[in-house]
């Protein structure tokens, strides 16, 4: 069973940066899985629904929410089955839990990001 594990969250001041990681594991099915499936990052603030932040598709194309365009960058390393979300110029509205998701497969458990002075 494939599992996703996020890491890299934390407390950062407005204007700062963080890099989130999403690592896939779990048996032979996880090997090379990033060659077949895309990864999406979602943001959930307080009791709001999860919103798509960024996605990278199996062909390498990317998509971003308007609110993060020019500030966030999604990438992946197929050799170690890890996806990344580089977050720059963070503001308080970016605070929340960030989840990675592999469509049709699974979600990660989330990592908390707090942007505060």
WOGI-V291764 format. One record per pair of residues at least 12 apart in sequence whose ideal C-beta (glycine too) atoms are under 10 Angstrom apart, sorted by the first residue. I is the first residue (numbers start at 1). J is the second residue. D is the distance in whole Angstrom. If there is no record, write none. Layout:
i->I j->J d->D
i->I j->J d->D
This chain:
i->1 j->25 d->10
i->1 j->26 d->5
i->1 j->27 d->7
i->1 j->29 d->8
i->1 j->30 d->9
i->1 j->105 d->9
i->1 j->106 d->8
i->2 j->24 d->6
i->2 j->25 d->7
i->2 j->26 d->5
i->2 j->27 d->8
i->2 j->29 d->5
i->2 j->30 d->5
i->2 j->31 d->10
i->2 j->33 d->6
i->2 j->37 d->9
i->2 j->81 d->9
i->2 j->102 d->7
i->2 j->105 d->5
i->2 j->106 d->6
i->3 j->23 d->9
i->3 j->24 d->7
i->3 j->25 d->5
i->3 j->26 d->5
i->3 j->27 d->9
i->3 j->30 d->8
i->3 j->102 d->10
i->3 j->105 d->10
i->3 j->106 d->7
i->3 j->107 d->10
i->3 j->108 d->8
i->3 j->109 d->9
i->4 j->22 d->6
i->4 j->23 d->7
i->4 j->24 d->6
i->4 j->25 d->8
i->4 j->26 d->9
i->4 j->30 d->9
i->4 j->33 d->10
i->4 j->39 d->8
i->4 j->81 d->10
i->4 j->82 d->10
i->4 j->83 d->9
i->4 j->99 d->9
i->4 j->100 d->5
i->4 j->101 d->7
i->4 j->102 d->6
i->4 j->105 d->8
i->4 j->106 d->6
i->4 j->107 d->7
i->4 j->108 d->4
i->4 j->109 d->8
i->5 j->21 d->8
i->5 j->22 d->7
i->5 j->23 d->5
i->5 j->24 d->8
i->5 j->25 d->7
i->5 j->26 d->10
i->5 j->82 d->10
i->5 j->100 d->9
i->5 j->108 d->6
i->5 j->109 d->7
i->5 j->111 d->9
i->6 j->20 d->6
i->6 j->21 d->7
i->6 j->22 d->5
i->6 j->23 d->8
i->6 j->41 d->9
i->6 j->83 d->9
i->6 j->85 d->9
i->6 j->97 d->9
i->6 j->98 d->7
i->6 j->99 d->7
i->6 j->100 d->5
i->6 j->107 d->10
i->6 j->108 d->4
i->6 j->109 d->7
i->6 j->110 d->6
i->6 j->111 d->4
i->6 j->112 d->10
i->7 j->19 d->10
i->7 j->20 d->7
i->7 j->21 d->5
i->7 j->22 d->8
i->7 j->23 d->7
i->7 j->82 d->10
i->7 j->108 d->9
i->7 j->111 d->6
i->8 j->20 d->4
i->8 j->21 d->5
i->8 j->22 d->9
i->8 j->84 d->8
i->8 j->85 d->8
i->8 j->86 d->10
i->8 j->87 d->9
i->8 j->98 d->9
i->8 j->111 d->6
i->8 j->113 d->9
i->9 j->21 d->10
i->9 j->87 d->10
i->9 j->96 d->10
i->9 j->97 d->8
i->9 j->98 d->7
i->9 j->110 d->8
i->9 j->111 d->3
i->9 j->112 d->5
i->9 j->113 d->5
i->9 j->114 d->8
i->10 j->111 d->8
i->10 j->112 d->8
i->10 j->113 d->7
i->10 j->114 d->7
i->11 j->95 d->10
i->11 j->112 d->9
i->11 j->113 d->8
i->11 j->114 d->5
i->11 j->115 d->8
i->11 j->116 d->7
i->12 j->87 d->9
i->12 j->90 d->6
i->12 j->94 d->9
i->12 j->95 d->10
i->12 j->113 d->7
i->12 j->114 d->7
i->12 j->115 d->6
i->12 j->116 d->8
i->12 j->117 d->10
i->13 j->90 d->8
i->13 j->115 d->7
i->13 j->116 d->7
i->13 j->117 d->5
i->14 j->89 d->9
i->14 j->90 d->6
i->14 j->91 d->5
i->14 j->92 d->6
i->14 j->93 d->10
i->14 j->94 d->9
i->14 j->115 d->6
i->14 j->116 d->8
i->14 j->117 d->6
i->15 j->88 d->9
i->15 j->89 d->6
i->15 j->90 d->7
i->15 j->91 d->8
i->15 j->115 d->9
i->15 j->117 d->9
i->16 j->87 d->9
i->16 j->88 d->8
i->16 j->89 d->8
i->16 j->90 d->5
i->16 j->91 d->10
i->16 j->115 d->7
i->16 j->117 d->10
i->17 j->71 d->9
i->17 j->86 d->7
i->17 j->87 d->6
i->17 j->88 d->5
i->17 j->89 d->8
i->17 j->90 d->7
i->18 j->85 d->8
i->18 j->86 d->8
i->18 j->87 d->5
i->18 j->88 d->9
i->18 j->90 d->7
i->18 j->94 d->9
i->18 j->98 d->9
i->18 j->111 d->9
i->18 j->113 d->6
i->18 j->114 d->10
i->18 j->115 d->9
i->19 j->73 d->9
i->19 j->75 d->10
i->19 j->84 d->6
i->19 j->85 d->7
i->19 j->86 d->5
i->19 j->87 d->7
i->19 j->88 d->9
i->20 j->41 d->7
i->20 j->53 d->10
i->20 j->72 d->10
i->20 j->74 d->10
i->20 j->83 d->9
i->20 j->84 d->7
i->20 j->85 d->4
i->20 j->86 d->8
i->20 j->87 d->7
i->20 j->98 d->6
i->20 j->99 d->10
i->20 j->100 d->8
i->20 j->108 d->10
i->20 j->111 d->6
i->20 j->113 d->8
i->21 j->77 d->9
i->21 j->80 d->10
i->21 j->82 d->6
i->21 j->83 d->7
i->21 j->84 d->6
i->21 j->85 d->8
i->21 j->100 d->9
i->21 j->111 d->9
i->22 j->34 d->10
i->22 j->39 d->6
i->22 j->40 d->10
i->22 j->41 d->7
i->22 j->74 d->10
i->22 j->76 d->9
i->22 j->81 d->9
i->22 j->82 d->7
i->22 j->83 d->4
i->22 j->84 d->7
i->22 j->85 d->8
i->22 j->98 d->9
i->22 j->99 d->9
i->22 j->100 d->3
i->22 j->101 d->9
i->22 j->102 d->9
i->22 j->108 d->6
i->22 j->111 d->9
i->23 j->77 d->10
i->23 j->80 d->8
i->23 j->81 d->6
i->23 j->82 d->5
i->23 j->83 d->8
i->23 j->100 d->9
i->23 j->108 d->9
i->24 j->37 d->9
i->24 j->39 d->8
i->24 j->76 d->10
i->24 j->80 d->9
i->24 j->81 d->4
i->24 j->82 d->7
i->24 j->83 d->8
i->24 j->100 d->9
i->24 j->102 d->7
i->24 j->105 d->9
i->24 j->106 d->9
i->24 j->108 d->9
i->25 j->81 d->7
i->25 j->82 d->10
i->26 j->81 d->10
i->26 j->105 d->10
i->26 j->106 d->9
i->29 j->105 d->9
i->30 j->81 d->6
i->30 j->102 d->10
i->30 j->105 d->10
i->31 j->81 d->7
i->32 j->78 d->7
i->32 j->79 d->9
i->32 j->81 d->8
i->33 j->78 d->9
i->33 j->81 d->6
i->33 j->102 d->7
i->33 j->105 d->8
i->34 j->56 d->9
i->34 j->58 d->8
i->34 j->76 d->5
i->34 j->77 d->8
i->34 j->78 d->5
i->34 j->79 d->9
i->34 j->80 d->9
i->34 j->81 d->5
i->34 j->82 d->8
i->34 j->83 d->7
i->34 j->102 d->9
i->35 j->58 d->7
i->35 j->76 d->10
i->35 j->78 d->5
i->35 j->79 d->10
i->35 j->81 d->9
i->36 j->58 d->6
i->36 j->78 d->10
i->36 j->102 d->10
i->36 j->105 d->10
i->37 j->56 d->10
i->37 j->57 d->9
i->37 j->58 d->6
i->37 j->102 d->5
i->37 j->103 d->7
i->37 j->104 d->8
i->37 j->105 d->6
i->38 j->55 d->6
i->38 j->56 d->6
i->38 j->57 d->4
i->38 j->58 d->5
i->38 j->59 d->8
i->38 j->60 d->9
i->38 j->61 d->9
i->38 j->62 d->9
i->38 j->63 d->9
i->38 j->74 d->10
i->38 j->76 d->9
i->38 j->83 d->9
i->38 j->101 d->9
i->38 j->102 d->7
i->38 j->103 d->6
i->39 j->54 d->9
i->39 j->55 d->7
i->39 j->56 d->6
i->39 j->57 d->9
i->39 j->58 d->10
i->39 j->74 d->7
i->39 j->75 d->10
i->39 j->76 d->6
i->39 j->81 d->10
i->39 j->82 d->9
i->39 j->83 d->4
i->39 j->84 d->9
i->39 j->85 d->9
i->39 j->100 d->6
i->39 j->101 d->7
i->39 j->102 d->6
i->39 j->103 d->9
i->39 j->105 d->10
i->39 j->108 d->10
i->40 j->52 d->6
i->40 j->53 d->8
i->40 j->54 d->7
i->40 j->55 d->4
i->40 j->56 d->8
i->40 j->57 d->9
i->40 j->63 d->9
i->40 j->74 d->8
i->40 j->83 d->9
i->40 j->85 d->10
i->40 j->99 d->9
i->40 j->100 d->7
i->40 j->101 d->5
i->40 j->102 d->8
i->40 j->103 d->7
i->40 j->107 d->10
i->41 j->53 d->5
i->41 j->54 d->5
i->41 j->55 d->7
i->41 j->56 d->9
i->41 j->64 d->10
i->41 j->65 d->10
i->41 j->68 d->9
i->41 j->72 d->8
i->41 j->74 d->6
i->41 j->83 d->8
i->41 j->84 d->9
i->41 j->85 d->5
i->41 j->87 d->9
i->41 j->98 d->6
i->41 j->99 d->7
i->41 j->100 d->6
i->41 j->101 d->8
i->41 j->108 d->10
i->42 j->54 d->9
i->42 j->55 d->9
i->42 j->65 d->10
i->42 j->96 d->9
i->42 j->97 d->9
i->42 j->98 d->7
i->42 j->99 d->5
i->42 j->100 d->8
i->42 j->101 d->6
i->42 j->107 d->8
i->42 j->108 d->10
i->42 j->110 d->9
i->43 j->65 d->8
i->43 j->67 d->9
i->43 j->68 d->8
i->43 j->72 d->10
i->43 j->85 d->10
i->43 j->87 d->10
i->43 j->93 d->9
i->43 j->94 d->7
i->43 j->95 d->9
i->43 j->96 d->5
i->43 j->97 d->8
i->43 j->98 d->6
i->43 j->99 d->8
i->43 j->110 d->10
i->43 j->113 d->8
i->44 j->96 d->5
i->44 j->97 d->5
i->44 j->98 d->8
i->44 j->99 d->7
i->44 j->110 d->8
i->45 j->92 d->10
i->45 j->93 d->8
i->45 j->94 d->9
i->45 j->95 d->6
i->45 j->96 d->4
i->45 j->97 d->8
i->45 j->113 d->10
i->46 j->95 d->9
i->46 j->96 d->7
i->46 j->97 d->9
i->48 j->96 d->8
i->50 j->96 d->9
i->50 j->97 d->8
i->50 j->98 d->9
i->50 j->99 d->6
i->50 j->101 d->9
i->50 j->107 d->9
i->50 j->110 d->9
i->51 j->65 d->7
i->51 j->67 d->9
i->51 j->96 d->9
i->52 j->64 d->9
i->52 j->65 d->6
i->52 j->68 d->10
i->52 j->101 d->9
i->53 j->65 d->5
i->53 j->67 d->8
i->53 j->68 d->6
i->53 j->72 d->7
i->53 j->74 d->8
i->53 j->85 d->7
i->53 j->87 d->9
i->53 j->94 d->9
i->53 j->96 d->10
i->53 j->98 d->7
i->53 j->99 d->9
i->53 j->100 d->10
i->54 j->68 d->7
i->54 j->69 d->9
i->54 j->72 d->6
i->54 j->73 d->8
i->54 j->74 d->4
i->54 j->75 d->10
i->54 j->83 d->10
i->54 j->85 d->6
i->54 j->86 d->10
i->54 j->87 d->9
i->54 j->98 d->10
i->54 j->100 d->10
i->55 j->74 d->7
i->55 j->83 d->10
i->55 j->101 d->9
i->55 j->103 d->9
i->56 j->73 d->10
i->56 j->74 d->5
i->56 j->75 d->7
i->56 j->76 d->6
i->56 j->83 d->7
i->56 j->84 d->9
i->56 j->85 d->10
i->57 j->103 d->9
i->58 j->76 d->10
i->58 j->103 d->10
i->60 j->75 d->10
i->60 j->76 d->8
i->60 j->78 d->10
i->62 j->74 d->6
i->62 j->75 d->8
i->62 j->76 d->10
i->67 j->91 d->10
i->67 j->93 d->7
i->67 j->94 d->8
i->68 j->85 d->9
i->68 j->87 d->8
i->68 j->88 d->10
i->68 j->89 d->9
i->68 j->90 d->10
i->68 j->94 d->8
i->70 j->88 d->9
i->70 j->89 d->8
i->71 j->86 d->9
i->71 j->87 d->7
i->71 j->88 d->5
i->71 j->89 d->5
i->71 j->90 d->8
i->71 j->91 d->9
i->71 j->94 d->8
i->72 j->85 d->6
i->72 j->86 d->7
i->72 j->87 d->5
i->72 j->88 d->7
i->72 j->89 d->9
i->72 j->90 d->9
i->72 j->94 d->9
i->73 j->85 d->7
i->73 j->86 d->4
i->73 j->87 d->8
i->73 j->88 d->8
i->74 j->86 d->8
i->74 j->100 d->10
i->82 j->100 d->10
i->83 j->100 d->6
i->83 j->102 d->9
i->83 j->108 d->10
i->84 j->100 d->10
i->85 j->98 d->7
i->85 j->100 d->8
i->85 j->111 d->10
i->85 j->113 d->10
i->87 j->113 d->7
i->87 j->115 d->9
i->90 j->113 d->8
i->90 j->114 d->10
i->90 j->115 d->5
i->90 j->116 d->10
i->91 j->115 d->6
i->92 j->114 d->9
i->92 j->115 d->5
i->92 j->116 d->7
i->92 j->117 d->8
i->93 j->115 d->8
i->94 j->113 d->6
i->94 j->114 d->9
i->94 j->115 d->5
i->95 j->112 d->9
i->95 j->113 d->6
i->95 j->114 d->5
i->95 j->115 d->5
i->95 j->116 d->7
i->96 j->110 d->9
i->96 j->112 d->8
i->96 j->113 d->6
i->96 j->114 d->8
i->96 j->115 d->9
i->97 j->109 d->9
i->97 j->110 d->4
i->97 j->111 d->7
i->97 j->112 d->6
i->97 j->113 d->7
i->98 j->110 d->7
i->98 j->111 d->6
i->98 j->112 d->8
i->98 j->113 d->6
i->99 j->111 d->8
